Amino acid sequence: TEIDWKAYMQEVEGFANGTLDYTQLKGDTGPLVYPAGFVYIFLGLYYATGRGADIRLAQYLFAGLYLVNLLLVFHIYCRTNKVPPYVFFFMCCASYRIHSIFVLRLFNDPVAMAILFLAINLFLEDHWSWGCFFFSLAVSVKMNILLFAPGLLFLLLQRFGLLGCIPKLCICAVLQVILGLPFLLVNPVGYLTRSFDLGRQFQFKWTVNWRFLPEEVFQNRAFHTTLLLAHLAGLGLFALHRWHRSKESILALLKDPAERKPPSPPLTVNNIIVFVLFSSNFLGVCCSRSLHYQFYVWYFHTLPYLLWCTPTAKLAHMPKVLLLGVIELCWNTYPSTVCSSLSLHICHGLVLLQLWYGTAPLPHSPPPSKRPAAISKKGQ
């Protein structure tokens, strides 16, 4: 349980000793491959735990982070009012893997996700500037947060239009520059290539989702390109047909919101914000080149909403709970097998089908008949 924690401490120790060349920050597991926000946060943990020696204290701190993360997630779910209360039991108590990721393994993924959920809470409160600030801070801890970025861009365009969303995007960009400035001044190419390396190869032995493929296919660039194209196609389809509800062309998002006819649905509707962000992230998870065990936290807390955000008949609750259980079983199978990885893809596919068909636009209502119209006139 100490492998990644020791590597993190070794990576930030170099920074504590004055090393500002990002290519020189390394640990037992290899070079530092996370943005600068990770360095600052884990440097604080480095000093708080006696240069990383007091692992028990670090576990207590991560247990506190786990509780804060749950509070942030619960607040989001309370604002959407979609998920039945009994499902929260599974979120809190039924995932050995999530507890391990937080308290035993001490990964940076939970830190990034907790900050992300704080940003979503701020979006729900209509504090978009602060939300963008914390969204960018989450990205600076780990790049997986960028899977939410297409959804966020859509929401910003819908809420502010093209010109109005530029200041929000500048907040995200400026924070990245500020956090990375000490390293950018010394070796800008080294910092950018290490912390934002989108072409990094993953080891086949750790994959959870592609175990059923031959290793040569898993490492093939053509396979990676296919997944990227599938991801972009999925985002395009959801943006055009599930996120965009106005009768206008999607290009109308570039206009000032006041000039749109008919006006778009108000973004104060919490389910619009949560659905767009959570589905954007889920599409990215489904098309990931590889999912490692700690990546489960990327979408675990969003699964109940994704399953229950669509209309649910009473008899349909049990299959959804079963789906959560099968996904959990897949993530708890170590090492992953052909069966577990195939099962995970089937579960993801079922969730996607439900999101697509369960959120389909309703057909236009037929014009009212003459008789009800006459009754309404009398009522007036």
C-alpha positions in Angstrom: 0.0 0.0 0.0 3.0 2.3 0.3 4.4 2.1 -3.2 2.6 5.1 -4.7 2.8 7.2 -1.5 6.6 6.7 -1.4 6.9 7.6 -5.0 4.8 10.8 -4.5 7.0 11.8 -1.6 10.2 11.2 -3.6 8.8 13.3 -6.4 8.0 16.3 -4.3 11.1 15.9 -2.2 13.1 17.0 -5.2 11.0 20.2 -5.4 11.5 20.7 -1.6 15.2 20.5 -2.2 15.1 23.2 -4.8 14.8 21.3 -8.1 12.7 23.3 -10.6 13.5 21.2 -13.7 10.4 19.0 -14.0 12.3 16.3 -15.9 14.5 15.8 -12.8 11.6 15.1 -10.4 11.3 11.3 -10.1 10.3 8.5 -7.8 10.6 4.7 -7.6 7.7 4.3 -10.1 9.2 6.7 -12.7 9.2 10.4 -13.5 6.7 12.9 -12.2 3.8 13.0 -14.8 1.3 15.2 -13.0 0.8 19.0 -13.2 2.1 21.5 -10.7 -1.0 21.5 -8.4 -0.1 18.0 -7.5 3.3 19.1 -6.4 2.1 21.8 -4.1 -0.7 19.7 -2.4 1.5 16.7 -1.8 4.4 18.9 -0.7 2.0 20.1 2.1 1.4 16.4 2.9 5.1 15.8 2.8 5.8 18.3 5.5 2.6 17.4 7.5 3.6 13.8 7.7 7.3 14.3 8.7 8.7 14.1 5.1 6.2 11.3 4.3 7.3 9.0 7.2 4.0 9.2 9.2 1.8 7.1 6.9 -0.8 6.6 9.6 -1.4 10.4 9.8 -1.6 10.5 6.0 -4.3 7.8 6.1 -6.2 9.9 8.7 -6.0 12.9 6.4 -7.3 10.9 3.5 -10.1 9.5 5.6 -11.1 13.1 6.3 -10.9 13.8 2.5 -13.1 10.8 1.9 -15.8 12.3 4.2 -15.5 15.7 2.7 -15.8 14.2 -0.8 -19.0 12.3 0.3 -20.5 15.6 1.6 -19.8 17.3 -1.6 -21.3 14.5 -3.6 -24.4 14.3 -1.4 -25.0 18.0 -1.8 -25.0 17.6 -5.6 -27.5 14.7 -5.3 -29.7 16.6 -3.0 -29.8 19.5 -5.5 -30.8 17.1 -8.3 -33.3 15.0 -6.4 -33.1 12.0 -8.8 -31.5 9.2 -6.8 -33.5 7.2 -4.2 -32.0 7.4 -0.7 -31.2 3.7 -0.3 -28.7 4.0 -3.2 -26.4 6.1 -1.0 -25.8 3.1 1.2 -24.0 1.4 -1.7 -22.1 4.6 -2.3 -20.9 4.8 1.3 -20.5 1.2 2.4 -20.4 -1.2 -0.5 -17.2 -0.3 -2.3 -14.0 -1.9 -1.0 -12.1 -0.5 -4.0 -13.0 3.1 -3.3 -12.1 2.8 0.4 -8.8 1.3 -0.7 -8.1 4.1 -3.2 -8.7 6.8 -0.6 -7.3 5.4 2.7 -5.0 2.5 1.8 -3.3 3.6 -1.4 -3.4 7.4 -0.8 -3.6 8.1 -4.6 -3.9 11.7 -6.0 -7.0 10.7 -7.9 -9.3 11.3 -4.9 -7.8 14.7 -4.3 -8.5 15.8 -7.9 -12.1 14.4 -7.7 -12.9 16.1 -4.4 -11.8 19.5 -5.8 -13.9 18.7 -9.0 -17.0 18.0 -6.9 -16.4 21.3 -5.1 -16.4 23.1 -8.5 -19.6 21.4 -9.5 -21.3 22.6 -6.3 -20.2 26.1 -7.2 -21.7 25.8 -10.6 -24.9 24.7 -9.1 -24.8 27.8 -6.9 -24.3 29.9 -10.0 -20.8 30.9 -9.0 -19.2 30.2 -12.4 -16.0 32.1 -12.0 -15.1 30.3 -8.7 -16.3 27.0 -10.2 -13.9 27.5 -13.1 -11.1 28.3 -10.7 -11.5 25.1 -8.7 -12.1 23.1 -11.9 -8.7 24.3 -13.2 -7.2 23.5 -9.7 -8.5 20.0 -10.0 -6.9 19.7 -13.5 -3.6 20.7 -12.0 -3.7 17.7 -9.7 -4.5 15.1 -12.4 -5.5 15.5 -16.0 -8.4 13.0 -15.9 -10.5 16.0 -14.9 -10.3 17.1 -18.5 -12.9 14.5 -19.3 -15.4 16.9 -17.8 -14.1 19.8 -20.0 -16.2 19.2 -23.1 -19.3 19.3 -20.9 -18.1 22.4 -19.1 -17.4 24.2 -22.3 -20.9 23.4 -23.6 -22.4 24.7 -20.3 -20.4 27.9 -20.5 -21.4 28.5 -24.1 -25.1 27.9 -23.2 -24.9 30.1 -20.1 -22.8 33.0 -21.4 -22.4 32.7 -25.2 -19.0 32.8 -26.9 -17.8 36.2 -25.8 -19.2 35.7 -22.3 -17.4 32.4 -21.7 -13.9 33.7 -22.7 -13.3 35.3 -19.3 -14.2 32.0 -17.6 -11.8 30.1 -19.8 -9.1 32.6 -19.1 -9.5 31.9 -15.4 -8.8 28.2 -16.1 -5.8 29.0 -18.3 -4.2 31.7 -16.1 -4.3 29.5 -13.0 -2.4 26.8 -14.9 0.2 29.3 -15.9 0.5 30.6 -12.3 0.8 27.2 -10.8 3.4 26.0 -13.3 5.3 29.3 -13.5 8.3 28.2 -11.3 8.8 25.2 -13.6 8.0 27.0 -16.8 10.7 29.6 -16.2 13.4 26.9 -15.8 12.4 24.3 -18.4 9.0 25.0 -20.1 9.2 22.2 -22.6 10.1 19.7 -19.9 7.2 20.8 -17.8 4.6 20.7 -20.5 5.7 17.4 -22.0 5.8 15.7 -18.6 2.8 17.1 -16.9 0.4 17.2 -19.9 1.6 14.1 -21.8 -1.5 12.9 -23.7 0.5 10.2 -25.6 1.8 8.3 -22.6 1.8 4.5 -23.0 0.1 2.4 -20.3 1.3 -1.0 -19.2 -1.0 -3.9 -20.2 -0.6 -5.7 -16.9 -2.6 -3.0 -15.1 -5.5 -2.5 -17.5 -8.9 -3.2 -16.1 -11.0 -2.6 -19.2 -9.0 -4.1 -22.2 -7.7 -7.4 -20.8 -9.6 -9.3 -23.5 -7.4 -7.8 -26.2 -4.0 -9.1 -27.3 -1.2 -6.9 -25.9 0.0 -5.8 -29.3 -3.5 -4.5 -30.1 -3.7 -2.7 -26.7 -0.4 -0.9 -27.5 -1.2 -0.1 -31.1 -1.5 3.5 -32.1 -4.3 2.8 -34.5 -6.4 1.4 -31.6 -5.7 4.5 -29.6 -6.8 6.7 -32.6 -10.0 4.6 -33.0 -10.9 5.2 -29.3 -10.2 8.9 -29.7 -12.5 9.1 -32.7 -15.2 7.1 -30.9 -14.9 9.5 -27.9 -15.2 12.6 -30.1 -18.2 11.1 -32.0 -19.9 10.3 -28.7 -19.4 13.8 -27.5 -20.7 15.2 -30.7 -23.8 13.1 -30.7 -24.7 13.9 -27.1 -24.0 17.6 -27.6 -26.3 17.7 -30.6 -29.1 15.4 -29.5 -29.1 15.2 -25.7 -27.4 18.2 -24.2 -28.8 20.7 -26.7 -32.5 21.0 -26.2 -33.3 24.2 -28.0 -35.0 24.2 -31.4 -32.2 26.4 -32.8 -29.0 25.1 -34.3 -26.3 24.3 -31.9 -24.3 27.1 -33.4 -26.8 29.4 -31.6 -24.7 28.7 -28.5 -22.1 31.1 -29.9 -24.7 34.0 -29.6 -25.4 36.1 -26.6 -28.0 34.2 -24.6 -30.4 37.2 -24.8 -30.4 37.1 -28.6 -31.4 33.4 -28.9 -34.9 32.5 -30.1 -36.5 30.7 -28.4 -34.4 31.1 -25.3 -32.4 28.1 -24.0 -33.6 26.4 -20.8 -32.2 28.2 -17.8 -29.0 26.8 -16.5 -30.2 27.2 -12.9 -31.9 23.8 -13.6 -29.5 21.7 -11.6 -30.1 18.5 -13.6 -28.9 20.1 -16.8 -25.5 21.0 -15.3 -25.0 17.6 -13.6 -26.2 15.6 -16.5 -23.9 17.3 -19.0 -20.8 17.1 -16.8 -21.3 13.5 -15.6 -22.2 12.2 -19.1 -19.2 14.0 -20.6 -16.9 12.3 -18.1 -18.6 8.9 -18.6 -18.1 9.0 -22.3 -14.4 9.6 -21.7 -14.1 6.8 -19.3 -15.8 4.4 -21.8 -13.3 5.3 -24.5 -10.2 5.4 -22.3 -7.1 3.8 -23.6 -6.7 2.0 -20.3 -8.3 2.1 -16.9 -6.2 1.3 -13.8 -7.7 0.3 -10.5 -7.3 3.8 -9.0 -9.3 5.3 -11.9 -12.5 3.8 -10.5 -12.9 7.0 -8.4 -13.1 9.0 -11.7 -16.7 8.0 -12.1 -17.8 5.8 -9.1 -19.7 8.7 -7.4 -21.4 9.7 -10.7 -22.8 6.2 -11.5 -26.0 6.5 -9.3 -27.0 9.7 -11.1 -26.3 8.3 -14.5 -28.4 5.3 -13.8 -31.3 7.1 -12.1 -31.4 10.4 -14.0 -33.8 8.9 -16.5 -37.5 8.0 -15.7 -37.5 4.7 -13.7 -40.3 2.3 -13.2 -40.6 0.5 -9.9 -39.5 -2.8 -11.3 -36.4 -1.2 -13.0 -34.7 -0.3 -9.7 -33.4 -3.7 -9.0 -31.6 -4.1 -12.4 -29.9 -0.8 -11.9 -28.7 -1.9 -8.4 -27.5 -5.1 -10.0 -25.6 -3.1 -12.6 -23.8 -1.2 -9.9 -22.9 -4.5 -8.2 -21.5 -6.0 -11.4 -19.4 -2.9 -12.1 -18.1 -3.1 -8.5 -17.3 -6.8 -9.0 -15.3 -6.0 -12.2 -13.2 -3.4 -10.4 -12.6 -5.8 -7.5 -11.3 -8.6 -9.7 -7.5 -8.6 -9.4 -5.8 -9.2 -11.7 -8.4 -8.4 -14.3 -9.6 -11.2 -16.6 -11.1 -11.5 -20.0 -14.5 -12.0 -18.3 -14.2 -9.0 -15.9 -13.1 -6.6 -18.6 -15.8 -7.7 -21.1 -18.4 -7.5 -18.3 -17.2 -3.9 -17.5 -17.7 -2.9 -21.2 -21.1 -4.5 -21.3 -22.2 -2.6 -18.2 -20.8 0.7 -19.6 -22.7 0.0 -22.8 -25.9 -0.6 -20.9 -25.5 2.7 -19.1 -24.8 4.5 -22.3 -27.9 3.0 -24.0 -30.0 4.1 -21.0 -28.6 7.6 -21.1 -29.3 7.8 -24.9 -32.8 6.4 -25.0 -33.9 7.5 -21.5 -33.1 11.2 -22.2 -34.5 11.3 -25.8 -36.4 14.5 -26.5 -40.1 14.1 -26.0 -42.3 14.3 -29.1 -44.1 17.5 -29.6 -47.6 17.6 -28.0 -50.5 17.5 -30.4 -52.5 20.7 -30.7 -55.4 20.8 -28.2 -58.8 19.8 -29.5 -61.6 22.3 -29.9 -63.5 21.1 -26.9 -60.9 21.7 -24.2 -60.2 25.1 -25.8 -63.8 26.0 -25.4 -63.8 24.9 -21.8 -60.7 27.0 -21.1 -62.4 30.1 -22.5 -65.3 29.6 -20.1 -62.9 29.2 -17.3 -61.4 32.6 -18.1 
